[in-house]
Amino acid sequence: MERTGADVNTFLASLDGPHAETMRTLDALIGERLGGRERELWEGVFWGGTEQRIIGYARIEQPRSKGESVEWFLLGLAQQQKHVSLYVNAVADGGYLLAQYQGRLGSLKQGAAALTIPSLEKADLDGLASLVDDAFATLTS
């Protein structure tokens, strides 16, 4: 995946379908907390070989167990066919921050570093706001 330099607001305005408003709402929630950090559109082949367009928030260097660290994003937001994905690459206490939020984000499928958000009605927006705040706090600790 690579940063495109494309305008994120134009990308968001171009979205349609059942998850477009979820994308815009979550982008606004994250954007309120961004504090001058990068907000960039990434495109390319993602995990599993799928072509993705992801809004990345806050550039980081992510270590890899094999090989050199890679430039990446702390948080990523992507529209999928059946849901919106929120990727959380923040690390706290030796593991992914998202693990500390088990059961606190609503009725969402939660992986090690990703949330599956089928609709805003299933999400706890206060919990997501807290997660975003804590993720950005890992950049200063």
NUFI-702421 format. One record per atom (N, C-alpha, C, O): residue in one letter; atom name; x negated, y, z. Coordinates in Angstrom, 2 decimals. Layout:
["a", "CA", [X, Y, Z]],
...
This chain:
["m", "N", [-0.85, -1.18, 0.00]],
["m", "CA", [0.00, 0.00, 0.00]],
["m", "C", [-0.89, 1.24, 0.00]],
["m", "O", [-1.99, 1.25, 0.55]],
["e", "N", [-0.37, 2.27, -0.63]],
["e", "CA", [-1.11, 3.53, -0.70]],
["e", "C", [-0.18, 4.70, -0.48]],
["e", "O", [1.01, 4.64, -0.79]],
["r", "N", [-0.74, 5.78, 0.07]],
["r", "CA", [0.02, 7.03, 0.17]],
["r", "C", [0.23, 7.57, -1.24]],
["r", "O", [-0.67, 7.50, -2.08]],
["t", "N", [1.42, 8.10, -1.50]],
["t", "CA", [1.72, 8.55, -2.85]],
["t", "C", [1.56, 10.05, -3.05]],
["t", "O", [1.33, 10.51, -4.16]],
["g", "N", [1.68, 10.82, -1.97]],
["g", "CA", [1.70, 12.26, -2.10]],
["g", "C", [3.07, 12.80, -2.50]],
["g", "O", [3.25, 14.01, -2.62]],
["a", "N", [4.04, 11.90, -2.71]],
["a", "CA", [5.39, 12.32, -3.08]],
["a", "C", [6.08, 13.00, -1.90]],
["a", "O", [5.75, 12.74, -0.74]],
["d", "N", [7.02, 13.88, -2.20]],
["d", "CA", [7.74, 14.62, -1.18]],
["d", "C", [8.74, 13.69, -0.47]],
["d", "O", [9.61, 13.11, -1.12]],
["v", "N", [8.62, 13.57, 0.83]],
["v", "CA", [9.48, 12.67, 1.61]],
["v", "C", [10.93, 13.15, 1.58]],
["v", "O", [11.84, 12.33, 1.48]],
["n", "N", [11.15, 14.45, 1.66]],
["n", "CA", [12.53, 14.96, 1.64]],
["n", "C", [13.22, 14.64, 0.31]],
["n", "O", [14.40, 14.30, 0.30]],
["t", "N", [12.50, 14.74, -0.78]],
["t", "CA", [13.06, 14.39, -2.09]],
["t", "C", [13.38, 12.90, -2.14]],
["t", "O", [14.43, 12.51, -2.65]],
["f", "N", [12.49, 12.07, -1.62]],
["f", "CA", [12.73, 10.63, -1.56]],
["f", "C", [13.99, 10.33, -0.75]],
["f", "O", [14.84, 9.57, -1.20]],
["l", "N", [14.12, 10.93, 0.43]],
["l", "CA", [15.30, 10.68, 1.27]],
["l", "C", [16.58, 11.14, 0.58]],
["l", "O", [17.60, 10.46, 0.66]],
["a", "N", [16.53, 12.28, -0.08]],
["a", "CA", [17.72, 12.79, -0.78]],
["a", "C", [18.13, 11.87, -1.93]],
["a", "O", [19.30, 11.83, -2.30]],
["s", "N", [17.18, 11.15, -2.50]],
["s", "CA", [17.47, 10.28, -3.64]],
["s", "C", [18.08, 8.94, -3.22]],
["s", "O", [18.60, 8.21, -4.07]],
["l", "N", [18.02, 8.61, -1.94]],
["l", "CA", [18.54, 7.32, -1.49]],
["l", "C", [20.06, 7.28, -1.57]],
["l", "O", [20.74, 8.28, -1.33]],
["d", "N", [20.57, 6.11, -1.91]],
["d", "CA", [22.01, 5.90, -1.86]],
["d", "C", [22.25, 4.49, -1.30]],
["d", "O", [21.31, 3.79, -0.95]],
["g", "N", [23.50, 4.11, -1.22]],
["g", "CA", [23.81, 2.80, -0.69]],
["g", "C", [24.12, 2.85, 0.79]],
["g", "O", [24.11, 3.91, 1.41]],
["p", "N", [24.40, 1.69, 1.36]],
["p", "CA", [24.90, 1.63, 2.74]],
["p", "C", [23.89, 2.04, 3.81]],
["p", "O", [24.29, 2.31, 4.94]],
["h", "N", [22.61, 2.10, 3.49]],
["h", "CA", [21.61, 2.39, 4.51]],
["h", "C", [20.95, 3.76, 4.35]],
["h", "O", [20.05, 4.12, 5.11]],
["a", "N", [21.40, 4.52, 3.37]],
["a", "CA", [20.79, 5.83, 3.10]],
["a", "C", [20.95, 6.76, 4.30]],
["a", "O", [20.00, 7.44, 4.69]],
["e", "N", [22.14, 6.80, 4.88]],
["e", "CA", [22.36, 7.70, 6.03]],
["e", "C", [21.58, 7.24, 7.25]],
["e", "O", [21.12, 8.06, 8.04]],
["t", "N", [21.43, 5.93, 7.43]],
["t", "CA", [20.61, 5.41, 8.52]],
["t", "C", [19.17, 5.88, 8.35]],
["t", "O", [18.53, 6.28, 9.32]],
["m", "N", [18.66, 5.83, 7.13]],
["m", "CA", [17.30, 6.30, 6.86]],
["m", "C", [17.17, 7.78, 7.22]],
["m", "O", [16.21, 8.17, 7.88]],
["r", "N", [18.12, 8.59, 6.79]],
["r", "CA", [18.04, 10.03, 7.05]],
["r", "C", [18.16, 10.34, 8.54]],
["r", "O", [17.47, 11.22, 9.05]],
["t", "N", [19.03, 9.63, 9.24]],
["t", "CA", [19.21, 9.85, 10.68]],
["t", "C", [17.95, 9.45, 11.45]],
["t", "O", [17.50, 10.19, 12.32]],
["l", "N", [17.39, 8.30, 11.12]],
["l", "CA", [16.18, 7.85, 11.83]],
["l", "C", [14.98, 8.73, 11.49]],
["l", "O", [14.14, 8.98, 12.35]],
["d", "N", [14.89, 9.19, 10.24]],
["d", "CA", [13.82, 10.12, 9.87]],
["d", "C", [13.93, 11.40, 10.70]],
["d", "O", [12.92, 11.92, 11.16]],
["a", "N", [15.15, 11.91, 10.89]],
["a", "CA", [15.34, 13.12, 11.69]],
["a", "C", [14.95, 12.87, 13.15]],
["a", "O", [14.31, 13.72, 13.77]],
["l", "N", [15.32, 11.71, 13.69]],
["l", "CA", [14.97, 11.37, 15.07]],
["l", "C", [13.45, 11.34, 15.25]],
["l", "O", [12.92, 11.88, 16.22]],
["i", "N", [12.77, 10.70, 14.31]],
["i", "CA", [11.30, 10.61, 14.39]],
["i", "C", [10.69, 11.99, 14.13]],
["i", "O", [9.75, 12.39, 14.82]],
["g", "N", [11.22, 12.70, 13.15]],
["g", "CA", [10.69, 14.01, 12.79]],
["g", "C", [10.74, 15.02, 13.91]],
["g", "O", [9.86, 15.87, 14.03]],
["e", "N", [11.78, 14.94, 14.75]],
["e", "CA", [11.89, 15.85, 15.91]],
["e", "C", [10.73, 15.66, 16.88]],
["e", "O", [10.43, 16.56, 17.66]],
["r", "N", [10.09, 14.52, 16.83]],
["r", "CA", [9.02, 14.17, 17.77]],
["r", "C", [7.64, 14.14, 17.12]],
["r", "O", [6.65, 13.87, 17.79]],
["l", "N", [7.58, 14.42, 15.85]],
["l", "CA", [6.36, 14.23, 15.07]],
["l", "C", [5.22, 15.15, 15.50]],
["l", "O", [4.05, 14.76, 15.43]],
["g", "N", [5.55, 16.35, 15.94]],
["g", "CA", [4.54, 17.25, 16.48]],
["g", "C", [3.40, 17.58, 15.53]],
["g", "O", [2.24, 17.61, 15.96]],
["g", "N", [3.69, 17.82, 14.27]],
["g", "CA", [2.65, 18.22, 13.33]],
["g", "C", [1.85, 17.07, 12.74]],
["g", "O", [0.95, 17.31, 11.94]],
["r", "N", [2.16, 15.85, 13.11]],
["r", "CA", [1.45, 14.70, 12.54]],
["r", "C", [1.94, 14.43, 11.12]],
["r", "O", [2.97, 14.96, 10.70]],
["e", "N", [1.20, 13.61, 10.39]],
["e", "CA", [1.52, 13.31, 9.00]],
["e", "C", [2.87, 12.57, 8.88]],
["e", "O", [3.24, 11.76, 9.72]],
["r", "N", [3.56, 12.90, 7.81]],
["r", "CA", [4.79, 12.21, 7.39]],
["r", "C", [4.62, 12.03, 5.89]],
["r", "O", [4.73, 12.99, 5.12]],
["e", "N", [4.37, 10.79, 5.47]],
["e", "CA", [3.96, 10.53, 4.09]],
["e", "C", [4.71, 9.34, 3.51]],
["e", "O", [5.10, 8.42, 4.23]],
["l", "N", [4.90, 9.37, 2.20]],
["l", "CA", [5.52, 8.24, 1.52]],
["l", "C", [4.43, 7.29, 1.04]],
["l", "O", [3.50, 7.69, 0.33]],
["w", "N", [4.56, 6.04, 1.43]],
["w", "CA", [3.65, 4.97, 1.02]],
["w", "C", [4.40, 4.07, 0.05]],
["w", "O", [5.59, 3.84, 0.21]],
["e", "N", [3.70, 3.55, -0.96]],
["e", "CA", [4.29, 2.62, -1.91]],
["e", "C", [3.30, 1.52, -2.23]],
["e", "O", [2.09, 1.71, -2.17]],
["g", "N", [3.86, 0.38, -2.58]],
["g", "CA", [3.02, -0.72, -3.02]],
["g", "C", [3.51, -2.05, -2.48]],
["g", "O", [4.61, -2.16, -1.95]],
["v", "N", [2.67, -3.04, -2.64]],
["v", "CA", [3.00, -4.38, -2.19]],
["v", "C", [2.74, -4.46, -0.69]],
["v", "O", [1.65, -4.15, -0.21]],
["f", "N", [3.77, -4.89, 0.02]],
["f", "CA", [3.72, -4.99, 1.47]],
["f", "C", [3.62, -6.45, 1.87]],
["f", "O", [3.52, -7.33, 1.01]],
["w", "N", [3.65, -6.70, 3.19]],
["w", "CA", [3.57, -8.07, 3.70]],
["w", "C", [4.54, -8.96, 2.93]],
["w", "O", [5.64, -8.53, 2.60]],
["g", "N", [4.15, -10.15, 2.64]],
["g", "CA", [5.01, -11.09, 1.95]],
["g", "C", [5.11, -10.85, 0.46]],
["g", "O", [5.83, -11.57, -0.23]],
["g", "N", [4.38, -9.85, -0.04]],
["g", "CA", [4.33, -9.63, -1.48]],
["g", "C", [5.46, -8.82, -2.06]],
["g", "O", [5.60, -8.76, -3.29]],
["t", "N", [6.27, -8.17, -1.23]],
["t", "CA", [7.38, -7.38, -1.76]],
["t", "C", [6.94, -5.95, -2.03]],
["t", "O", [6.10, -5.40, -1.32]],
["e", "N", [7.50, -5.35, -3.06]],
["e", "CA", [7.25, -3.95, -3.39]],
["e", "C", [8.07, -3.09, -2.43]],
["e", "O", [9.28, -3.29, -2.29]],
["q", "N", [7.43, -2.13, -1.76]],
["q", "CA", [8.10, -1.33, -0.74]],
["q", "C", [7.81, 0.15, -0.93]],
["q", "O", [6.80, 0.54, -1.52]],
["r", "N", [8.72, 0.96, -0.43]],
["r", "CA", [8.52, 2.40, -0.28]],
["r", "C", [8.79, 2.69, 1.20]],
["r", "O", [9.91, 2.50, 1.68]],
["i", "N", [7.77, 3.13, 1.90]],
["i", "CA", [7.85, 3.30, 3.35]],
["i", "C", [7.46, 4.73, 3.71]],
["i", "O", [6.46, 5.25, 3.23]],
["i", "N", [8.28, 5.35, 4.56]],
["i", "CA", [7.88, 6.64, 5.11]],
["i", "C", [6.97, 6.32, 6.29]],
["i", "O", [7.40, 5.68, 7.25]],
["g", "N", [5.74, 6.77, 6.22]],
["g", "CA", [4.78, 6.54, 7.30]],
["g", "C", [4.61, 7.81, 8.12]],
["g", "O", [4.50, 8.91, 7.58]],
["y", "N", [4.60, 7.64, 9.43]],
["y", "CA", [4.47, 8.76, 10.37]],
["y", "C", [3.19, 8.58, 11.17]],
["y", "O", [2.98, 7.53, 11.79]],
["a", "N", [2.33, 9.58, 11.16]],
["a", "CA", [1.09, 9.62, 11.94]],
["a", "C", [0.08, 8.60, 11.42]],
["a", "O", [0.22, 7.40, 11.65]],
["r", "N", [-0.90, 9.08, 10.72]],
["r", "CA", [-1.96, 8.23, 10.18]],
["r", "C", [-2.83, 7.67, 11.30]],
["r", "O", [-3.20, 8.39, 12.23]],
["i", "N", [-3.15, 6.38, 11.21]],
["i", "CA", [-4.02, 5.73, 12.19]],
["i", "C", [-5.03, 4.85, 11.46]],
["i", "O", [-4.87, 4.54, 10.28]],
["e", "N", [-6.06, 4.46, 12.18]],
["e", "CA", [-6.97, 3.41, 11.73]],
["e", "C", [-6.54, 2.16, 12.48]],
["e", "O", [-6.63, 2.11, 13.71]],
["q", "N", [-6.09, 1.14, 11.74]],
["q", "CA", [-5.63, -0.08, 12.40]],
["q", "C", [-6.70, -1.16, 12.26]],
["q", "O", [-7.09, -1.53, 11.16]],
["p", "N", [-7.18, -1.66, 13.42]],
["p", "CA", [-8.19, -2.72, 13.36]],
["p", "C", [-7.60, -4.01, 12.78]],
["p", "O", [-6.42, -4.30, 12.95]],
["r", "N", [-8.43, -4.77, 12.11]],
["r", "CA", [-8.05, -6.08, 11.58]],
["r", "C", [-8.94, -7.12, 12.22]],
["r", "O", [-10.12, -6.88, 12.45]],
["s", "N", [-8.37, -8.27, 12.51]],
["s", "CA", [-9.16, -9.33, 13.15]],
["s", "C", [-10.27, -9.82, 12.22]],
["s", "O", [-11.34, -10.23, 12.68]],
["k", "N", [-10.02, -9.79, 10.92]],
["k", "CA", [-11.03, -10.18, 9.94]],
["k", "C", [-11.25, -9.00, 9.01]],
["k", "O", [-10.33, -8.59, 8.30]],
["g", "N", [-12.43, -8.46, 9.00]],
["g", "CA", [-12.72, -7.35, 8.10]],
["g", "C", [-12.63, -6.00, 8.78]],
["g", "O", [-12.46, -5.89, 9.99]],
["e", "N", [-12.76, -4.99, 7.95]],
["e", "CA", [-12.78, -3.62, 8.44]],
["e", "C", [-11.38, -3.11, 8.77]],
["e", "O", [-10.38, -3.63, 8.28]],
["s", "N", [-11.34, -2.08, 9.60]],
["s", "CA", [-10.08, -1.41, 9.90]],
["s", "C", [-9.51, -0.80, 8.62]],
["s", "O", [-10.24, -0.51, 7.67]],
["v", "N", [-8.19, -0.61, 8.62]],
["v", "CA", [-7.55, 0.00, 7.46]],
["v", "C", [-6.79, 1.25, 7.88]],
["v", "O", [-6.32, 1.34, 9.02]],
["e", "N", [-6.69, 2.20, 6.96]],
["e", "CA", [-5.87, 3.38, 7.20]],
["e", "C", [-4.41, 2.96, 7.07]],
["e", "O", [-4.04, 2.27, 6.12]],
["w", "N", [-3.59, 3.37, 8.04]],
["w", "CA", [-2.21, 2.90, 8.09]],
["w", "C", [-1.36, 3.96, 8.75]],
["w", "O", [-1.82, 5.08, 8.94]],
["f", "N", [-0.15, 3.63, 9.11]],
["f", "CA", [0.75, 4.56, 9.79]],
["f", "C", [1.12, 4.00, 11.15]],
["f", "O", [1.20, 2.78, 11.33]],
["l", "N", [1.36, 4.88, 12.11]],
["l", "CA", [1.77, 4.45, 13.44]],
["l", "C", [3.19, 3.90, 13.40]],
["l", "O", [3.47, 2.84, 13.95]],
["l", "N", [4.09, 4.65, 12.74]],
["l", "CA", [5.49, 4.23, 12.56]],
["l", "C", [5.79, 4.24, 11.07]],
["l", "O", [5.28, 5.09, 10.33]],
["g", "N", [6.61, 3.31, 10.64]],
["g", "CA", [7.02, 3.26, 9.24]],
["g", "C", [8.51, 2.98, 9.14]],
["g", "O", [9.05, 2.20, 9.92]],
["l", "N", [9.17, 3.61, 8.18]],
["l", "CA", [10.61, 3.48, 8.00]],
["l", "C", [10.88, 3.10, 6.55]],
["l", "O", [10.45, 3.78, 5.63]],
["a", "N", [11.62, 1.98, 6.36]],
["a", "CA", [11.87, 1.50, 5.00]],
["a", "C", [13.30, 0.99, 4.85]],
["a", "O", [13.82, 0.29, 5.71]],
["q", "N", [13.91, 1.36, 3.73]],
["q", "CA", [15.24, 0.84, 3.40]],
["q", "C", [15.07, -0.51, 2.69]],
["q", "O", [14.32, -0.63, 1.73]],
["q", "N", [15.79, -1.50, 3.20]],
["q", "CA", [15.81, -2.83, 2.59]],
["q", "C", [17.20, -3.04, 1.99]],
["q", "O", [18.05, -2.16, 2.08]],
["q", "N", [17.43, -4.19, 1.37]],
["q", "CA", [18.75, -4.45, 0.80]],
["q", "C", [19.84, -4.54, 1.86]],
["q", "O", [20.94, -4.01, 1.65]],
["k", "N", [19.55, -5.19, 2.99]],
["k", "CA", [20.60, -5.44, 3.98]],
["k", "C", [20.39, -4.70, 5.30]],
["k", "O", [21.19, -4.85, 6.22]],
["h", "N", [19.33, -3.91, 5.41]],
["h", "CA", [19.04, -3.23, 6.67]],
["h", "C", [17.96, -2.18, 6.46]],
["h", "O", [17.46, -1.99, 5.35]],
["v", "N", [17.62, -1.51, 7.53]],
["v", "CA", [16.47, -0.59, 7.56]],
["v", "C", [15.44, -1.22, 8.48]],
["v", "O", [15.78, -1.75, 9.54]],
["s", "N", [14.19, -1.16, 8.08]],
["s", "CA", [13.09, -1.66, 8.92]],
["s", "C", [12.36, -0.48, 9.55]],
["s", "O", [12.07, 0.52, 8.89]],
["l", "N", [12.08, -0.61, 10.84]],
["l", "CA", [11.22, 0.34, 11.53]],
["l", "C", [9.99, -0.43, 11.98]],
["l", "O", [10.08, -1.32, 12.83]],
["y", "N", [8.85, -0.08, 11.41]],
["y", "CA", [7.58, -0.72, 11.76]],
["y", "C", [6.91, 0.10, 12.85]],
["y", "O", [6.77, 1.32, 12.72]],
["v", "N", [6.49, -0.56, 13.91]],
["v", "CA", [5.90, 0.11, 15.07]],
["v", "C", [4.51, -0.48, 15.29]],
["v", "O", [4.37, -1.55, 15.87]],
["n", "N", [3.49, 0.23, 14.82]],
["n", "CA", [2.12, -0.27, 14.91]],
["n", "C", [1.38, 0.26, 16.14]],
["n", "O", [0.16, 0.13, 16.24]],
["a", "N", [2.12, 0.84, 17.07]],
["a", "CA", [1.52, 1.36, 18.31]],
["a", "C", [1.15, 0.20, 19.23]],
["a", "O", [1.88, -0.78, 19.35]],
["v", "N", [0.00, 0.34, 19.87]],
["v", "CA", [-0.49, -0.68, 20.80]],
["v", "C", [-0.60, -0.06, 22.19]],
["v", "O", [-1.09, 1.06, 22.35]],
["a", "N", [-0.12, -0.81, 23.19]],
["a", "CA", [-0.21, -0.37, 24.59]],
["a", "C", [-0.44, -1.60, 25.47]],
["a", "O", [0.17, -2.64, 25.25]],
["d", "N", [-1.29, -1.46, 26.44]],
["d", "CA", [-1.57, -2.55, 27.37]],
["d", "C", [-1.98, -3.83, 26.65]],
["d", "O", [-1.59, -4.93, 27.05]],
["g", "N", [-2.77, -3.69, 25.57]],
["g", "CA", [-3.33, -4.85, 24.89]],
["g", "C", [-2.40, -5.55, 23.92]],
["g", "O", [-2.77, -6.59, 23.38]],
["g", "N", [-1.20, -5.02, 23.69]],
["g", "CA", [-0.26, -5.65, 22.75]],
["g", "C", [0.58, -4.60, 22.07]],
["g", "O", [0.51, -3.41, 22.40]],
["y", "N", [1.38, -5.04, 21.12]],
["y", "CA", [2.26, -4.09, 20.44]],
["y", "C", [3.25, -3.49, 21.43]],
["y", "O", [3.85, -4.20, 22.24]],
["l", "N", [3.41, -2.18, 21.35]],
["l", "CA", [4.32, -1.44, 22.23]],
["l", "C", [5.74, -1.98, 22.16]],
["l", "O", [6.45, -1.99, 23.17]],
["l", "N", [6.16, -2.41, 21.00]],
["l", "CA", [7.54, -2.86, 20.81]],
["l", "C", [7.94, -3.97, 21.79]],
["l", "O", [9.11, -4.06, 22.16]],
["a", "N", [7.00, -4.80, 22.20]],
["a", "CA", [7.31, -5.89, 23.15]],
["a", "C", [7.85, -5.35, 24.47]],
["a", "O", [8.63, -6.02, 25.14]],
["q", "N", [7.44, -4.15, 24.85]],
["q", "CA", [7.90, -3.56, 26.10]],
["q", "C", [9.35, -3.08, 26.02]],
["q", "O", [9.94, -2.71, 27.03]],
["y", "N", [9.92, -3.09, 24.83]],
["y", "CA", [11.28, -2.59, 24.61]],
["y", "C", [12.30, -3.70, 24.36]],
["y", "O", [13.42, -3.42, 23.94]],
["q", "N", [11.92, -4.92, 24.61]],
["q", "CA", [12.84, -6.04, 24.42]],
["q", "C", [14.13, -5.79, 25.18]],
["q", "O", [14.11, -5.55, 26.38]],
["g", "N", [15.27, -5.86, 24.47]],
["g", "CA", [16.57, -5.68, 25.09]],
["g", "C", [16.97, -4.24, 25.37]],
["g", "O", [18.03, -4.01, 25.96]],
["r", "N", [16.17, -3.27, 24.97]],
["r", "CA", [16.45, -1.86, 25.28]],
["r", "C", [16.84, -1.04, 24.07]],
["r", "O", [17.03, 0.17, 24.19]],
["l", "N", [16.96, -1.67, 22.90]],
["l", "CA", [17.16, -0.90, 21.67]],
["l", "C", [18.49, -1.18, 20.98]],
["l", "O", [18.71, -0.76, 19.84]],
["g", "N", [19.37, -1.89, 21.65]],
["g", "CA", [20.66, -2.23, 21.05]],
["g", "C", [20.63, -3.65, 20.51]],
["g", "O", [19.77, -4.45, 20.89]],
["s", "N", [21.56, -3.95, 19.63]],
["s", "CA", [21.68, -5.29, 19.04]],
["s", "C", [20.87, -5.37, 17.76]],
["s", "O", [21.42, -5.48, 16.66]],
["l", "N", [19.57, -5.31, 17.90]],
["l", "CA", [18.66, -5.31, 16.76]],
["l", "C", [17.76, -6.53, 16.80]],
["l", "O", [17.39, -7.00, 17.88]],
["k", "N", [17.41, -7.04, 15.64]],
["k", "CA", [16.42, -8.10, 15.56]],
["k", "C", [15.05, -7.46, 15.75]],
["k", "O", [14.71, -6.47, 15.10]],
["q", "N", [14.28, -8.03, 16.67]],
["q", "CA", [13.00, -7.43, 17.03]],
["q", "C", [11.88, -8.44, 16.83]],
["q", "O", [11.90, -9.53, 17.40]],
["g", "N", [10.88, -8.07, 16.02]],
["g", "CA", [9.69, -8.87, 15.86]],
["g", "C", [8.56, -8.27, 16.68]],
["g", "O", [8.79, -7.40, 17.52]],
["a", "N", [7.35, -8.73, 16.44]],
["a", "CA", [6.20, -8.24, 17.20]],
["a", "C", [5.97, -6.75, 16.96]],
["a", "O", [5.67, -6.00, 17.89]],
["a", "N", [6.12, -6.31, 15.70]],
["a", "CA", [5.84, -4.91, 15.37]],
["a", "C", [6.89, -4.34, 14.41]],
["a", "O", [6.61, -3.37, 13.71]],
["a", "N", [8.08, -4.94, 14.37]],
["a", "CA", [9.11, -4.45, 13.46]],
["a", "C", [10.51, -4.64, 14.05]],
["a", "O", [10.79, -5.62, 14.74]],
["l", "N", [11.36, -3.68, 13.75]],
["l", "CA", [12.77, -3.74, 14.11]],
["l", "C", [13.60, -3.83, 12.85]],
["l", "O", [13.30, -3.17, 11.85]],
["t", "N", [14.63, -4.65, 12.88]],
["t", "CA", [15.61, -4.74, 11.81]],
["t", "C", [16.85, -4.03, 12.28]],
["t", "O", [17.46, -4.42, 13.28]],
["i", "N", [17.25, -2.99, 11.57]],
["i", "CA", [18.38, -2.15, 11.97]],
["i", "C", [19.47, -2.28, 10.90]],
["i", "O", [19.39, -1.62, 9.86]],
["p", "N", [20.48, -3.13, 11.15]],
["p", "CA", [21.53, -3.31, 10.14]],
["p", "C", [22.46, -2.11, 10.03]],
["p", "O", [23.02, -1.86, 8.96]],
["s", "N", [22.64, -1.36, 11.12]],
["s", "CA", [23.47, -0.16, 11.10]],
["s", "C", [23.16, 0.66, 12.35]],
["s", "O", [22.64, 0.13, 13.34]],
["l", "N", [23.46, 1.94, 12.29]],
["l", "CA", [23.24, 2.81, 13.46]],
["l", "C", [24.11, 2.41, 14.63]],
["l", "O", [23.73, 2.61, 15.79]],
["e", "N", [25.28, 1.85, 14.35]],
["e", "CA", [26.20, 1.45, 15.42]],
["e", "C", [25.59, 0.36, 16.30]],
["e", "O", [25.96, 0.23, 17.47]],
["k", "N", [24.68, -0.43, 15.76]],
["k", "CA", [24.05, -1.51, 16.53]],
["k", "C", [22.80, -1.04, 17.29]],
["k", "O", [22.25, -1.78, 18.11]],
["a", "N", [22.37, 0.18, 17.02]],
["a", "CA", [21.13, 0.71, 17.62]],
["a", "C", [21.44, 1.59, 18.82]],
["a", "O", [22.44, 2.30, 18.83]],
["d", "N", [20.57, 1.54, 19.81]],
["d", "CA", [20.61, 2.47, 20.94]],
["d", "C", [19.66, 3.62, 20.58]],
["d", "O", [18.44, 3.48, 20.69]],
["l", "N", [20.22, 4.74, 20.15]],
["l", "CA", [19.39, 5.85, 19.68]],
["l", "C", [18.55, 6.46, 20.79]],
["l", "O", [17.44, 6.93, 20.53]],
["d", "N", [19.05, 6.46, 22.02]],
["d", "CA", [18.22, 6.95, 23.14]],
["d", "C", [17.02, 6.04, 23.35]],
["d", "O", [15.91, 6.51, 23.59]],
["g", "N", [17.24, 4.74, 23.25]],
["g", "CA", [16.14, 3.79, 23.36]],
["g", "C", [15.14, 3.95, 22.24]],
["g", "O", [13.93, 3.89, 22.47]],
["l", "N", [15.63, 4.17, 21.02]],
["l", "CA", [14.72, 4.39, 19.89]],
["l", "C", [13.92, 5.68, 20.07]],
["l", "O", [12.73, 5.72, 19.74]],
["a", "N", [14.57, 6.72, 20.57]],
["a", "CA", [13.85, 7.99, 20.83]],
["a", "C", [12.74, 7.78, 21.85]],
["a", "O", [11.64, 8.30, 21.69]],
["s", "N", [13.02, 7.02, 22.88]],
["s", "CA", [12.01, 6.71, 23.89]],
["s", "C", [10.85, 5.91, 23.29]],
["s", "O", [9.69, 6.18, 23.60]],
["l", "N", [11.18, 4.95, 22.45]],
["l", "CA", [10.15, 4.16, 21.77]],
["l", "C", [9.26, 5.06, 20.92]],
["l", "O", [8.03, 4.94, 20.96]],
["v", "N", [9.85, 5.95, 20.15]],
["v", "CA", [9.09, 6.86, 19.31]],
["v", "C", [8.19, 7.76, 20.16]],
["v", "O", [7.02, 7.95, 19.84]],
["d", "N", [8.73, 8.30, 21.25]],
["d", "CA", [7.92, 9.14, 22.15]],
["d", "C", [6.73, 8.35, 22.70]],
["d", "O", [5.60, 8.84, 22.71]],
["d", "N", [6.99, 7.13, 23.14]],
["d", "CA", [5.91, 6.30, 23.70]],
["d", "C", [4.89, 5.92, 22.63]],
["d", "O", [3.69, 5.83, 22.91]],
["a", "N", [5.36, 5.69, 21.41]],
["a", "CA", [4.44, 5.37, 20.33]],
["a", "C", [3.49, 6.54, 20.06]],
["a", "O", [2.27, 6.35, 19.96]],
["f", "N", [4.05, 7.75, 19.96]],
["f", "CA", [3.19, 8.92, 19.73]],
["f", "C", [2.25, 9.17, 20.91]],
["f", "O", [1.14, 9.65, 20.73]],
["a", "N", [2.70, 8.84, 22.13]],
["a", "CA", [1.85, 9.01, 23.31]],
["a", "C", [0.62, 8.11, 23.26]],
["a", "O", [-0.39, 8.44, 23.87]],
["t", "N", [0.68, 7.00, 22.54]],
["t", "CA", [-0.49, 6.12, 22.44]],
["t", "C", [-1.62, 6.78, 21.65]],
["t", "O", [-2.78, 6.35, 21.76]],
["l", "N", [-1.31, 7.79, 20.87]],
["l", "CA", [-2.34, 8.47, 20.09]],
["l", "C", [-3.22, 9.38, 20.95]],
["l", "O", [-4.33, 9.72, 20.55]],
["t", "N", [-2.73, 9.76, 22.11]],
["t", "CA", [-3.48, 10.67, 22.95]],
["t", "C", [-4.10, 9.97, 24.15]],
["t", "O", [-4.85, 10.58, 24.92]],
["s", "N", [-3.80, 8.69, 24.30]],
["s", "CA", [-4.36, 7.99, 25.48]],
["s", "C", [-5.59, 7.19, 25.12]],
["s", "O", [-6.18, 6.54, 25.98]],
